[in-house]
């Protein structure tokens, strides 16, 4: 499955998705967890991201059960900056240089016709059905969760993350998901911008620090997501922090929960 049109958020109406056409230099291609190359590339990208490399097997089961929709982020062939950005990505992540093929035959409970064309994923994003969280937070059961957004650190600040979010929001609004609202979890902004976090996520993995650091929380806020109150709960579906995977077991970042209605 590929998707090429976009929607965005009107900055004067925070918390609401409003649809309009806009430039989009990425497309989404379904992740195929039954393909070993797809599976291993996802593990590698999660290692590059710093979170959840050990969760890829769980994601596979959830996707095959029809409760997770996961996509690779791919640069469009006609994008003028495509080769320059791919070269930067290859230099920073040589293990991700080799292309993989579009082989997914199912997404959710719907069949797909794969193209078998080669592509180089520069990131990924997931859309989850998460009724357990919706119940805990007291939000509509038709709320869909955007999860695990990752764009290569060689391409951050290029605008591709925003384009990916617009496209992901658009897909979430379509059948079979038909989202009435969107939600997500991310890191507490002030903690993510701390010196300890910057060292762990950039210096320790050989990635250059961004010239201007914007936290995930700030980034999602700019796109119209607002903070949700966290209920007192012992539910395993609501956690309080992320654990970094770069060998520093005592390094954690608090979680925040965010929400956007759809118009």
LINMO-V296096 format. One record per backbone hydrogen bond with DSSP energy under -1.0 kcal/mol. CO is the residue of the C=O (numbers start at 1). NH is the residue of the N-H. Records with the same first field share a line. If there is no record, write none. Layout:
CO: NH / NH
//
This chain:
8: 18
10: 13
13: 16
15: 261
17: 263
18: 8
25: 76
27: 74
29: 72
32: 35
35: 39
36: 40
37: 41
38: 42
39: 43
40: 44
41: 45
42: 46
43: 47
44: 48
45: 49
46: 50
50: 245
52: 55
55: 59
56: 60
57: 61
58: 62
59: 63
60: 64
61: 65
62: 67
63: 66
67: 129
69: 127
70: 31
71: 125
72: 29
73: 122
74: 27
76: 79
79: 82
81: 85
82: 86
83: 87
84: 88
85: 89
86: 90
87: 91
88: 92
89: 93
93: 96
94: 97
100: 119
102: 116
105: 112
107: 110
110: 107
117: 102
119: 100
122: 152
123: 73
124: 150
125: 71
126: 147
127: 69
128: 145
130: 134
131: 135
132: 136
133: 137
134: 139
140: 143
142: 180
144: 183
145: 128
147: 126
150: 124
152: 155
155: 158
159: 163
160: 164
161: 165
162: 166
163: 167
164: 168
165: 169
166: 170
167: 171
168: 172
169: 173
171: 174
172: 179
174: 177 / 178
180: 262
181: 144
182: 260
183: 146
184: 258
186: 256
188: 192
189: 193
191: 194
194: 198
195: 199
196: 200
197: 201
198: 202 / 203
199: 204
202: 207
203: 206
215: 219
216: 220
217: 221
218: 222
220: 225
221: 224
226: 259
235: 238
240: 255
242: 253
248: 251
251: 244
253: 242
254: 188
256: 186
257: 228
258: 184
259: 226
260: 182
261: 17
//
